[in-house]
Amino acid sequence: MTRFEELIITSNEVKRAAGISLSIVALESTVLTHGLPRPQNLQLANDMERAIRAEGATPATIGFLDGYLHIGLTEGEIERLANERNVSKVGPRDFATVISQGASGGTTVAGTMFACKHANANIKVFATGGIGGVHRESGFDVSADLQALATIPMIVVCAGAKAILDLPATLEYLETMSVPVIGYGTDEFPAFYSRESGLGVSVQLDTPKEIVEFARAHWSTGMKSAVLVTNPVPGTDAISQSEMEPIIEQASREAQKKEIHGQQLTPFLLERISELTKGRSMRANLSLLLNNARLAAQIAHAWRTAEKRRVA
């Protein structure tokens, strides 16, 4: 039987960055395969990588191709994954399926964190759009993202949880699993498309350096959970929660009526919400993803700076 480590391919760029202690930011790939329509998916993936490089860090987009887990996809590999149809949505439970079938797929938040845990690149910072959580349609439908956040020590930058979820229940789960929720420049938990939710965070921090100091203090206590950094969508692209909530509720009712659930639920809801908002939610989604990539790169740089000082 082939060992899992033998199925991990680390790109030359990521190897080089890890070898000389450069900043690295992990990126998930379900935004390519399931989160955005073509051609916006490929454009956004390339834009996020450029945004990270512009901040002096190295992007590591993670995904599966032909049963191999890639830590850092090349430009051609990203294009292939963006354009392939019938690819898998890969969380940790799906790794064995994709490997045994020699299949391709995009890694979820949980799948990307699991990949980073096993990669030999010491990746501590990860940028995504919104984390998964507890679904409104059923309290038993809980994303594996929450378990990954509870057990894998990384700094995860997001715009809160996806607004289609039960946000209070998601925050309660994170509290139960000892996952600190940082509000970047805010004391309010962002609601993905919206800057406001009426819900609080564990602590407000205002600089990447403060976030790194917090994360180091958190892990120094022996905690193994992630540090979740919530970064509000830029104000120019935000949609108020009062406007979004009726739209989300309508999309949720339609999903229940059509008996859509499981891995098909989130893509359906996001697409339907985009239709109902005449594309405004899509613009907000693209904006917050780029915003998170930039902040994650700044945090990764601050992390490497702190590590170098510690070693010195």
Backbone as numpy.savetxt, mean C-alpha at the origin, in Angstrom:
# Nx Ny Nz CAx CAy CAz Cx Cy Cz
11.88 -30.22 -3.71 11.04 -29.02 -3.71 11.92 -27.77 -3.71
11.59 -26.82 -4.56 12.34 -25.57 -4.64 12.06 -24.71 -3.41
13.11 -24.20 -2.78 12.94 -23.33 -1.64 12.41 -21.97 -2.09
11.61 -21.35 -1.22 10.99 -20.07 -1.56 12.03 -19.03 -1.94
13.15 -19.01 -1.22 14.19 -18.02 -1.49 14.72 -18.13 -2.92
14.68 -19.34 -3.49 15.18 -19.54 -4.85 14.22 -19.00 -5.90
13.00 -18.67 -5.47 11.99 -18.14 -6.39 11.88 -16.61 -6.30
12.77 -16.01 -5.52 12.77 -14.55 -5.38 13.86 -13.96 -6.27
13.46 -13.06 -7.15 14.40 -12.39 -8.05 14.47 -10.92 -7.67
15.63 -10.49 -7.24 15.83 -9.09 -6.87 16.50 -8.36 -8.03
15.92 -7.25 -8.44 16.46 -6.51 -9.58 17.86 -6.00 -9.28
18.63 -5.76 -10.32 19.99 -5.23 -10.15 19.98 -3.87 -9.46
18.97 -3.05 -9.79 18.89 -1.73 -9.18 18.67 -1.83 -7.67
17.77 -2.72 -7.26 17.51 -2.88 -5.83 18.70 -3.52 -5.13
19.34 -4.50 -5.78 20.54 -5.11 -5.20 21.61 -4.06 -4.94
21.82 -3.21 -5.92 22.84 -2.16 -5.79 22.48 -1.22 -4.65
21.23 -0.80 -4.59 20.79 0.12 -3.55 20.98 -0.50 -2.16
20.61 -1.77 -2.03 20.77 -2.45 -0.74 22.24 -2.62 -0.40
23.06 -2.89 -1.42 24.48 -3.13 -1.19 25.24 -1.93 -0.69
24.80 -0.74 -1.09 25.51 0.47 -0.66 24.63 1.34 0.26
23.61 0.68 0.85 22.76 1.33 1.87 22.06 2.58 1.38
21.50 2.51 0.15 20.67 3.60 -0.34 19.23 3.40 0.14
18.46 4.47 0.09 17.06 4.40 0.49 16.25 3.60 -0.52
15.38 2.72 -0.04 14.53 1.90 -0.91 13.09 2.03 -0.45
12.16 2.14 -1.40 10.73 2.19 -1.10 10.03 1.07 -1.86
9.33 0.23 -1.15 8.55 -0.84 -1.78 7.23 -0.28 -2.32
6.80 -0.84 -3.45 5.52 -0.48 -4.05 4.76 -1.76 -4.36
3.47 -1.76 -4.08 2.65 -2.93 -4.42 2.28 -2.89 -5.90
1.73 -3.99 -6.39 1.41 -4.05 -7.82 -0.05 -4.36 -8.11
-0.90 -4.51 -7.08 -2.32 -4.69 -7.40 -2.92 -3.42 -7.98
-2.30 -2.26 -7.72 -2.77 -1.04 -8.36 -2.61 -1.16 -9.87
-1.60 -1.91 -10.31 -1.38 -2.18 -11.73 -2.40 -3.16 -12.28
-2.62 -4.24 -11.52 -3.39 -5.36 -12.05 -4.89 -5.29 -11.76
-5.26 -4.63 -10.64 -6.66 -4.64 -10.25 -7.20 -3.28 -9.81
-6.31 -2.32 -9.53 -6.76 -1.08 -8.94 -7.14 0.01 -9.91
-6.48 0.05 -11.06 -6.72 1.13 -12.02 -6.93 0.57 -13.42
-7.71 1.26 -14.23 -7.92 0.80 -15.61 -6.71 1.12 -16.48
-6.61 0.46 -17.63 -5.58 0.79 -18.62 -6.00 2.06 -19.37
-5.11 2.95 -19.73 -3.65 2.92 -19.54 -3.19 3.65 -18.28
-4.16 4.11 -17.45 -3.77 4.87 -16.25 -2.90 4.04 -15.32
-3.11 2.71 -15.32 -2.34 1.87 -14.40 -0.84 1.94 -14.70
-0.48 1.83 -15.95 0.94 1.86 -16.33 1.52 3.25 -16.12
0.78 4.28 -16.50 1.26 5.65 -16.32 1.53 5.94 -14.85
0.59 5.52 -13.99 0.74 5.79 -12.57 1.92 5.04 -11.99
2.11 3.78 -12.40 3.25 2.99 -11.88 4.56 3.67 -12.23
4.68 4.13 -13.45 5.91 4.81 -13.86 6.08 6.15 -13.14
4.97 6.87 -12.95 5.03 8.15 -12.26 5.45 7.97 -10.80
4.96 6.92 -10.14 5.33 6.68 -8.75 6.82 6.36 -8.63
7.32 5.56 -9.55 8.75 5.26 -9.52 9.57 6.52 -9.75
9.14 7.37 -10.68 9.86 8.62 -10.94 9.83 9.54 -9.72
8.69 9.59 -9.05 8.55 10.44 -7.87 9.50 10.00 -6.77
9.66 8.70 -6.61 10.57 8.17 -5.59 12.02 8.47 -5.96
12.36 8.29 -7.23 13.73 8.59 -7.66 14.04 10.08 -7.51
13.04 10.92 -7.76 13.25 12.37 -7.64 13.58 12.78 -6.22
13.17 11.96 -5.25 13.49 12.22 -3.85 14.78 11.55 -3.42
15.49 10.93 -4.38 16.78 10.31 -4.07 16.71 8.89 -3.56
15.56 8.23 -3.69 15.40 6.85 -3.22 15.24 5.91 -4.42
15.30 4.62 -4.14 15.16 3.60 -5.17 13.81 2.91 -5.04
12.99 2.90 -6.10 11.70 2.20 -6.04 11.88 0.70 -6.22
11.08 -0.07 -5.50 11.09 -1.53 -5.64 9.64 -1.99 -5.81
9.15 -1.94 -7.05 7.81 -2.45 -7.33 7.85 -3.97 -7.28
6.92 -4.56 -6.54 6.96 -5.99 -6.25 5.78 -6.70 -6.92
6.04 -7.84 -7.54 4.98 -8.60 -8.18 5.48 -9.96 -8.63
4.56 -10.79 -9.09 4.87 -12.13 -9.57 4.83 -12.18 -11.10
5.83 -12.82 -11.68 5.85 -13.13 -13.11 6.25 -14.59 -13.27
5.37 -15.36 -13.88 5.65 -16.78 -14.19 6.07 -17.56 -12.95
5.44 -17.28 -11.83 5.71 -18.03 -10.61 6.90 -17.54 -9.81
7.58 -16.51 -10.29 8.72 -15.96 -9.58 8.34 -14.62 -8.95
8.76 -14.42 -7.72 8.50 -13.18 -7.01 9.62 -12.19 -7.30
9.25 -11.05 -7.88 10.24 -10.04 -8.27 10.25 -8.90 -7.25
11.40 -8.64 -6.69 11.60 -7.51 -5.79 12.27 -6.42 -6.62
11.46 -5.55 -7.17 11.95 -4.54 -8.11 11.74 -5.00 -9.54
10.62 -4.58 -10.11 10.32 -4.92 -11.51 10.99 -3.91 -12.43
11.51 -4.39 -13.55 12.07 -3.47 -14.55 10.93 -2.77 -15.27
11.27 -1.76 -16.06 10.25 -1.02 -16.81 9.47 -1.95 -17.73
10.17 -2.87 -18.40 9.50 -3.81 -19.28 8.62 -4.78 -18.53
9.05 -5.20 -17.34 8.25 -6.13 -16.53 7.01 -5.45 -15.98
7.13 -4.18 -15.61 5.96 -3.42 -15.15 4.95 -3.30 -16.29
5.44 -3.01 -17.49 4.54 -2.89 -18.65 3.84 -4.21 -18.93
4.58 -5.30 -18.83 3.98 -6.62 -19.06 2.89 -6.90 -18.03
3.17 -6.66 -16.75 2.19 -6.94 -15.71 0.98 -6.02 -15.85
1.20 -4.79 -16.27 0.10 -3.83 -16.43 -0.84 -4.22 -17.56
-0.30 -4.91 -18.58 -1.09 -5.22 -19.76 -1.62 -6.65 -19.80
-1.10 -7.52 -18.94 -1.58 -8.90 -18.93 -3.00 -8.96 -18.36
-3.78 -9.86 -18.91 -5.15 -10.06 -18.43 -5.22 -11.36 -17.64
-6.24 -11.46 -16.79 -6.45 -12.66 -15.98 -5.27 -12.98 -15.07
-4.62 -11.93 -14.55 -3.56 -12.14 -13.58 -4.17 -12.22 -12.18
-3.43 -12.79 -11.26 -3.94 -13.01 -9.91 -3.76 -11.78 -9.02
-4.62 -11.68 -8.03 -4.46 -10.73 -6.95 -3.85 -11.50 -5.80
-2.61 -11.19 -5.44 -1.82 -12.09 -4.61 -1.59 -11.54 -3.21
-2.31 -12.12 -2.25 -2.02 -11.91 -0.84 -1.16 -13.07 -0.35
-0.75 -13.06 0.91 0.11 -14.13 1.42 -0.45 -15.54 1.21
-1.75 -15.73 1.35 -2.32 -17.07 1.19 -2.23 -17.57 -0.25
-2.03 -16.62 -1.20 -2.04 -16.97 -2.62 -0.65 -17.25 -3.19
0.38 -17.07 -2.38 1.74 -17.27 -2.89 1.92 -18.69 -3.43
1.47 -19.68 -2.67 1.66 -21.08 -3.08 0.93 -21.37 -4.39
-0.27 -20.80 -4.55 -1.03 -21.02 -5.78 -0.29 -20.45 -6.99
0.16 -19.22 -6.87 0.85 -18.56 -7.98 2.16 -19.28 -8.30
2.90 -19.68 -7.28 4.17 -20.37 -7.48 3.95 -21.72 -8.15
3.01 -22.49 -7.63 2.80 -23.85 -8.16 2.23 -23.84 -9.58
1.52 -22.78 -9.93 0.94 -22.68 -11.28 1.83 -21.90 -12.24
2.93 -21.38 -11.74 3.80 -20.56 -12.60 3.08 -19.36 -13.16
2.24 -18.75 -12.32 1.37 -17.67 -12.77 1.97 -16.30 -12.47
1.30 -15.26 -12.97 1.70 -13.89 -12.72 0.62 -13.19 -11.91
1.00 -12.16 -11.17 0.00 -11.46 -10.38 0.55 -10.25 -9.67
-0.37 -9.41 -9.22 -0.02 -8.22 -8.46 -0.14 -8.50 -6.98
0.84 -8.06 -6.22 0.81 -8.28 -4.78 0.00 -7.18 -4.09
-0.83 -7.61 -3.13 -1.61 -6.69 -2.32 -0.71 -6.02 -1.29
-1.29 -5.20 -0.44 -0.52 -4.62 0.67 0.09 -5.73 1.51
-0.75 -6.70 1.90 -0.25 -7.81 2.72 0.78 -8.64 1.96
0.51 -8.89 0.69 1.44 -9.67 -0.12 2.78 -8.98 -0.29
2.74 -7.66 -0.46 3.97 -6.88 -0.62 4.77 -6.87 0.68
4.10 -6.71 1.80 4.79 -6.73 3.09 5.41 -8.10 3.35
4.68 -9.15 3.01 5.19 -10.51 3.19 6.42 -10.73 2.31
6.38 -10.20 1.09 7.52 -10.31 0.18 8.73 -9.58 0.75
8.52 -8.38 1.28 9.63 -7.61 1.86 10.23 -8.33 3.05
9.40 -9.01 3.80 9.88 -9.75 4.97 10.89 -10.82 4.57
10.68 -11.42 3.39 11.54 -12.52 2.94 12.62 -12.07 1.96
12.55 -10.84 1.49 13.56 -10.35 0.55 14.84 -10.01 1.28
15.94 -10.22 0.64 17.24 -9.91 1.24 17.69 -8.51 0.81
16.85 -7.52 1.16 17.15 -6.15 0.74 16.91 -5.14 1.86
16.47 -5.61 3.02 16.26 -4.73 4.18 15.38 -3.53 3.83
14.23 -3.81 3.24 13.29 -2.75 2.87 12.38 -2.47 4.07
12.41 -1.25 4.57 11.64 -0.90 5.77 10.48 0.04 5.48
10.41 0.62 4.28 9.37 1.62 3.97 8.59 1.19 2.74
7.29 1.35 2.80 6.38 0.86 1.76 5.31 1.92 1.52
5.07 2.26 0.27 4.04 3.24 -0.09 2.90 2.54 -0.83
1.68 2.85 -0.42 0.50 2.32 -1.09 -0.55 3.43 -1.15
-1.74 3.09 -1.64 -2.81 4.08 -1.71 -3.60 4.07 -0.41
-4.42 3.05 -0.24 -5.17 2.88 1.00 -5.10 1.43 1.42
-5.00 1.18 2.71 -4.95 -0.20 3.18 -6.34 -0.82 3.13
-6.37 -2.16 3.13 -7.63 -2.87 3.29 -8.02 -2.88 4.76
-9.23 -3.34 5.03 -9.69 -3.35 6.42 -10.95 -4.18 6.57
-11.82 -3.74 7.45 -13.08 -4.44 7.71 -14.12 -3.90 6.73
-14.76 -4.80 5.99 -15.74 -4.37 4.99 -17.08 -3.98 5.63
-17.73 -3.01 5.03 -19.05 -2.60 5.52 -20.08 -3.69 5.32
-19.94 -4.39 4.20 -20.97 -5.37 3.82 -21.02 -6.55 4.78
-19.89 -6.86 5.42 -19.82 -7.98 6.36 -18.65 -7.77 7.29
-18.91 -7.77 8.59 -17.84 -7.62 9.57 -16.90 -8.81 9.58
-17.32 -9.92 8.94 -16.45 -11.09 8.86 -15.46 -10.99 7.69
-15.70 -10.04 6.80 -14.82 -9.85 5.64 -13.73 -8.86 6.04
-12.62 -9.41 6.50 -11.51 -8.60 7.02 -10.28 -8.83 6.15
-9.71 -7.76 5.65 -8.55 -7.86 4.77 -7.34 -8.45 5.49
-6.57 -9.26 4.76 -5.32 -9.79 5.28 -4.29 -8.68 5.51
-4.54 -7.49 4.95 -3.65 -6.35 5.18 -3.50 -6.08 6.68
-4.60 -6.23 7.43 -4.57 -5.91 8.85 -3.69 -6.89 9.62
-3.74 -8.15 9.25 -2.87 -9.13 9.90 -1.41 -8.85 9.60
-1.12 -8.49 8.33 0.26 -8.17 7.96 0.75 -6.97 8.75
-0.09 -5.95 8.90 0.30 -4.77 9.66 0.55 -5.11 11.13
-0.15 -6.11 11.62 0.01 -6.51 13.02 1.27 -7.31 13.27
1.88 -7.87 12.22 2.97 -8.83 12.43 4.26 -8.53 11.69
4.28 -7.55 10.79 5.48 -7.29 9.98 5.95 -5.86 10.24
7.14 -5.69 10.82 7.61 -4.35 11.19 8.12 -3.54 10.01
7.26 -2.73 9.44 7.60 -1.82 8.35 6.91 -0.49 8.60
7.39 0.55 7.96 6.69 1.84 7.93 5.85 1.85 6.65
4.54 1.89 6.80 3.63 1.82 5.66 2.93 3.17 5.50
3.11 3.78 4.35 2.54 5.10 4.07 1.29 4.93 3.21
0.18 5.47 3.66 -1.09 5.34 2.94 -1.91 6.60 3.14
-3.05 6.66 2.47 -3.99 7.78 2.67 -5.16 7.32 3.54
-4.84 6.51 4.55 -5.86 5.91 5.38 -6.30 4.59 4.80
-7.40 4.07 5.30 -8.00 2.88 4.71 -8.91 3.30 3.57
-9.15 2.38 2.64 -10.06 2.68 1.55 -11.41 3.12 2.12
-11.98 4.19 1.58 -13.19 4.78 2.12 -14.40 3.87 2.00
-14.31 2.84 1.17 -15.41 1.89 1.00 -15.55 0.97 2.21
-14.60 1.04 3.14 -14.58 0.13 4.28 -15.29 0.72 5.50
-15.43 -0.10 6.53 -15.93 0.34 7.82 -14.73 0.92 8.56
-14.57 2.22 8.51 -13.36 2.86 9.06 -13.27 2.74 10.58
-14.34 2.97 11.34 -14.21 2.80 12.80 -13.81 1.38 13.18
-14.40 0.37 12.53 -14.05 -1.02 12.85 -12.61 -1.33 12.47
-12.15 -0.76 11.35 -10.77 -0.96 10.91 -9.79 -0.37 11.92
-10.08 0.83 12.41 -9.23 1.45 13.41 -9.25 0.68 14.73
-10.39 0.13 15.09 -10.48 -0.68 16.31 -9.60 -1.92 16.18
-9.61 -2.54 15.00 -8.78 -3.73 14.77 -7.30 -3.35 14.90
-6.91 -2.24 14.30 -5.52 -1.81 14.37 -5.10 -1.54 15.81
-6.00 -0.93 16.59 -5.69 -0.68 18.00 -5.52 -2.00 18.75
-6.43 -2.94 18.51 -6.36 -4.23 19.18 -5.04 -4.94 18.89
-4.54 -4.80 17.65 -3.32 -5.47 17.23 -2.08 -4.62 17.44
-2.22 -3.54 18.22 -1.08 -2.68 18.60 -0.35 -2.07 17.42
-1.12 -1.66 16.40 -0.54 -0.96 15.25 -0.75 0.53 15.45
0.32 1.30 15.71 0.15 2.75 15.87 -0.20 3.40 14.54
-1.11 4.35 14.60 -1.56 5.07 13.40 -1.12 6.52 13.52
-0.16 6.91 12.68 0.36 8.27 12.68 -0.42 9.11 11.68
-0.79 10.30 12.10 -1.37 11.26 11.17 -0.26 12.21 10.74
0.06 12.23 9.45 1.14 13.10 8.97 0.58 14.51 8.79
0.94 15.38 9.71 0.44 16.75 9.66 -1.03 16.88 9.99
-1.62 15.87 10.61 -3.04 15.91 10.94 -3.31 15.06 12.17
-4.35 15.42 12.92 -4.77 14.61 14.07 -6.02 13.80 13.73
-6.37 13.78 12.43 -7.58 13.09 11.98 -7.21 12.01 10.97
-7.85 10.86 11.10 -7.60 9.75 10.20 -8.17 10.08 8.82
-7.33 10.11 7.76 -7.85 10.41 6.42 -8.77 9.30 5.91
-9.71 9.66 5.08 -10.65 8.69 4.52 -10.43 8.53 3.02
-9.17 8.31 2.63 -8.79 8.01 1.25 -9.10 9.19 0.34
-10.28 9.26 -0.24 -10.64 10.37 -1.12 -10.77 11.68 -0.36
-11.04 11.58 0.94 -11.33 12.74 1.78 -10.23 12.94 2.81
-9.98 14.19 3.16 -8.98 14.49 4.17 -9.51 14.28 5.59
-10.84 14.22 5.70 -11.45 14.13 7.02 -12.29 12.86 7.15
-12.41 12.39 8.41 -13.27 11.22 8.68 -14.00 11.36 10.00
-13.57 12.33 10.83 -14.14 12.44 12.17 -13.53 11.47 13.16
-12.51 10.71 12.71 -11.86 9.70 13.55 -10.43 10.14 13.86
-9.95 9.79 15.02 -8.64 10.21 15.46 -7.53 9.25 15.07
-6.29 9.67 15.31 -5.11 8.84 15.08 -4.40 8.66 16.42
-3.38 7.80 16.44 -2.62 7.57 17.67 -1.80 8.80 18.04
-1.19 9.42 17.02 -0.32 10.57 17.25 -0.15 11.34 15.96
-0.04 12.65 16.05 0.28 13.48 14.89 1.78 13.76 14.87
2.42 13.52 13.72 3.82 13.85 13.51 3.93 14.66 12.22
4.91 15.55 12.16 4.94 16.53 11.08 6.15 16.46 10.16
7.11 15.58 10.45 8.29 15.47 9.59 8.68 14.01 9.42
9.33 13.66 8.30 9.83 12.29 8.13 10.78 11.88 9.26
11.60 12.80 9.73 12.53 12.49 10.83 11.77 12.08 12.09
10.69 12.76 12.40 9.89 12.40 13.58 9.28 11.01 13.42
8.85 10.70 12.19 8.26 9.39 11.93 9.29 8.29 12.15
10.50 8.49 11.68 11.57 7.50 11.86 11.90 7.34 13.34
12.00 8.43 14.06 12.28 8.35 15.49 11.18 7.60 16.22
9.94 7.84 15.83 8.81 7.13 16.44 8.90 5.63 16.15
9.16 5.28 14.88 9.24 3.87 14.50 10.35 3.15 15.26
11.50 3.79 15.39 12.62 3.18 16.12 12.25 2.98 17.58
11.56 3.95 18.17 11.13 3.81 19.56 10.11 2.68 19.70
9.19 2.58 18.74 8.16 1.53 18.77 8.81 0.14 18.74
9.73 -0.05 17.82 10.35 -1.36 17.69 11.37 -1.65 18.79
11.90 -0.60 19.42 12.85 -0.81 20.51 12.18 -1.47 21.72
10.86 -1.36 21.80 10.13 -1.97 22.91 9.91 -3.47 22.70
10.29 -3.96 21.52 10.06 -5.37 21.19 8.82 -5.60 20.36
8.09 -4.53 20.04 6.89 -4.67 19.21 7.28 -5.10 17.80
6.47 -5.94 17.18 6.72 -6.43 15.83 5.71 -5.90 14.81
4.81 -5.05 15.25 3.78 -4.53 14.34 4.35 -3.40 13.49
3.66 -3.13 12.39 4.04 -2.03 11.51 3.70 -0.69 12.14
4.26 0.35 11.57 3.89 1.73 11.91 3.15 2.28 10.69
1.88 2.61 10.88 1.05 3.06 9.77 1.04 4.58 9.72
1.53 5.12 8.62 1.57 6.57 8.43 0.44 6.95 7.48
-0.48 7.77 7.96 -1.61 8.18 7.12 -1.36 9.60 6.64
-1.37 9.75 5.32 -1.00 10.99 4.64 -2.21 11.48 3.85
-2.86 12.56 4.25 -4.09 12.99 3.58 -3.88 13.29 2.10
-4.88 12.98 1.30 -4.87 13.32 -0.12 -4.67 14.83 -0.26
-3.89 15.29 -1.25 -3.73 16.74 -1.45 -5.07 17.44 -1.56
-5.15 18.62 -0.93 -6.42 19.33 -0.85 -7.05 19.65 -2.19
-6.22 19.91 -3.21 -6.75 20.28 -4.53 -7.52 19.14 -5.18
-7.24 17.89 -4.76 -7.91 16.73 -5.37 -8.84 16.02 -4.41
-8.95 16.51 -3.18 -9.79 15.85 -2.18 -11.27 16.05 -2.49
-12.08 15.08 -2.06 -13.53 15.15 -2.15 -14.06 15.04 -0.72
-14.95 15.92 -0.33 -15.42 15.92 1.06 -16.11 14.61 1.41
-16.01 14.23 2.66 -16.65 12.99 3.10 -18.17 13.06 2.95
-18.73 14.24 3.18 -20.18 14.39 3.06 -20.66 14.14 1.63
-19.81 14.45 0.66 -20.16 14.19 -0.75 -19.92 12.73 -1.10
-18.84 12.14 -0.56 -18.48 10.78 -0.93 -19.37 9.73 -0.29
-19.82 9.97 0.93 -20.51 8.92 1.68 -21.76 8.39 0.97
-22.66 9.24 0.46 -23.84 8.69 -0.25 -23.44 7.89 -1.50
-22.39 8.30 -2.16 -21.93 7.59 -3.37 -21.39 6.22 -2.99
-20.61 6.15 -1.92 -20.08 4.86 -1.46 -21.21 3.93 -1.03
-22.18 4.49 -0.33 -23.31 3.67 0.11 -24.09 3.13 -1.07
-24.27 3.93 -2.12 -24.96 3.45 -3.31 -24.20 2.32 -3.98
-22.88 2.49 -4.13 -22.06 1.45 -4.74 -22.09 0.17 -3.91
-22.08 0.32 -2.59 -22.13 -0.85 -1.70 -23.45 -1.59 -1.84
-24.56 -0.85 -1.93 -25.87 -1.50 -2.12 -25.92 -2.26 -3.43
-25.36 -1.66 -4.47 -25.35 -2.32 -5.78 -24.52 -3.61 -5.73
-23.41 -3.57 -5.02 -22.57 -4.77 -4.90 -23.32 -5.88 -4.18
-24.03 -5.54 -3.11 -24.79 -6.54 -2.37 -25.91 -7.12 -3.23
-26.56 -6.24 -4.00 -27.65 -6.71 -4.85 -27.15 -7.67 -5.92
-25.94 -7.42 -6.42 -25.34 -8.27 -7.44 -24.57 -9.45 -6.85
-24.57 -9.53 -5.50 -23.88 -10.60 -4.78 -22.39 -10.66 -5.15
-21.78 -9.50 -5.21 -20.34 -9.40 -5.46 -19.63 -9.36 -4.12
-18.66 -10.24 -3.94 -17.95 -10.29 -2.66 -16.55 -10.86 -2.89
-15.80 -11.02 -1.80 -14.44 -11.56 -1.90 -13.51 -10.61 -2.64
-12.59 -11.18 -3.42 -11.59 -10.37 -4.11 -12.17 -9.52 -5.22
-13.41 -9.81 -5.63 -14.04 -9.03 -6.69 -14.69 -7.76 -6.16
-14.89 -7.68 -4.83 -15.66 -6.58 -4.27 -14.96 -5.23 -4.41
-13.72 -5.14 -3.95 -13.04 -3.85 -3.99 -12.90 -3.29 -5.40
-12.44 -4.08 -6.40 -12.37 -3.53 -7.76 -13.71 -3.04 -8.28
-14.80 -3.78 -7.97 -16.13 -3.34 -8.41 -16.49 -2.00 -7.78
-16.29 -1.88 -6.47 -16.67 -0.66 -5.78 -15.87 0.55 -6.29
-14.56 0.36 -6.47 -13.73 1.47 -6.93 -14.13 1.93 -8.33
-14.43 0.97 -9.20 -14.84 1.32 -10.57 -16.20 2.02 -10.57
-17.13 1.50 -9.76 -18.47 2.09 -9.72 -18.43 3.50 -9.12
-17.62 3.70 -8.11 -17.49 5.01 -7.49 -16.89 6.01 -8.49
-15.93 5.54 -9.29 -15.36 6.41 -10.31 -16.42 6.83 -11.32
-17.29 5.92 -11.68 -18.38 6.25 -12.60 -19.33 7.27 -11.98
-19.68 7.06 -10.72 -20.64 7.93 -10.06 -20.08 9.33 -9.79
-18.77 9.42 -9.65 -18.15 10.74 -9.41 -17.64 11.37 -10.70
-17.94 10.72 -11.83 -17.49 11.21 -13.14 -15.96 11.40 -13.20
-15.27 10.43 -12.59 -13.82 10.41 -12.67 -13.09 11.18 -11.58
-13.81 11.92 -10.74 -13.14 12.70 -9.69 -12.45 11.79 -8.67
-13.07 10.67 -8.36 -12.44 9.75 -7.40 -11.18 9.15 -7.98
-11.16 8.93 -9.29 -9.96 8.42 -9.94 -8.83 9.44 -9.84
-9.14 10.70 -10.06 -8.11 11.74 -9.96 -7.57 11.84 -8.54
-8.46 11.72 -7.56 -8.02 11.75 -6.17 -7.12 10.55 -5.87
-7.51 9.39 -6.41 -6.72 8.16 -6.21 -5.31 8.33 -6.77
-5.20 8.83 -7.99 -3.89 9.03 -8.61 -3.07 10.04 -7.82
-3.70 11.10 -7.38 -3.01 12.15 -6.64 -2.46 11.64 -5.31
-3.26 10.89 -4.58 -2.82 10.42 -3.26 -1.72 9.36 -3.39
-1.77 8.57 -4.45 -0.71 7.57 -4.65 0.65 8.24 -4.87
0.67 9.27 -5.71 1.92 10.00 -5.94 2.38 10.72 -4.67
1.44 11.30 -3.96 1.74 12.00 -2.71 2.37 11.04 -1.70
1.84 9.83 -1.61 2.36 8.84 -0.68 3.75 8.35 -1.09
3.96 8.21 -2.40 5.28 7.77 -2.88 6.35 8.78 -2.51
6.04 10.06 -2.67 7.01 11.10 -2.32 7.34 11.09 -0.82
6.29 11.01 0.01 6.52 11.00 1.45 7.30 9.75 1.86
6.95 8.60 1.30 7.66 7.37 1.64 9.14 7.47 1.31
9.47 8.09 0.18 10.87 8.26 -0.20 11.59 9.16 0.80
10.91 10.19 1.25 11.52 11.09 2.25 11.74 10.36 3.58
10.79 9.51 3.95 10.93 8.73 5.18 12.06 7.71 5.03
12.14 7.07 3.87 13.22 6.09 3.63 14.58 6.76 3.73
14.68 7.98 3.22 15.95 8.71 3.31 16.27 9.02 4.77
15.27 9.44 5.53 15.48 9.74 6.94 15.86 8.48 7.71
15.28 7.34 7.32 15.61 6.06 7.96 17.08 5.71 7.72
17.52 5.80 6.48 18.92 5.48 6.15 19.87 6.42 6.86
19.52 7.69 6.95 20.36 8.67 7.64 20.52 8.29 9.11
19.39 7.91 9.72 19.43 7.51 11.14 20.24 6.24 11.32
20.13 5.31 10.39 20.88 4.05 10.48 22.38 4.30 10.37
22.76 5.18 9.46 24.19 5.49 9.29 24.77 6.15 10.54
23.98 7.03 11.15 24.43 7.68 12.38 24.58 6.66 13.51
23.66 5.70 13.56 23.71 4.68 14.61 24.96 3.82 14.47
25.27 3.43 13.23 26.43 2.61 12.99 27.73 3.36 13.27
27.73 4.65 12.89 28.91 5.48 13.12 29.13 5.71 14.62
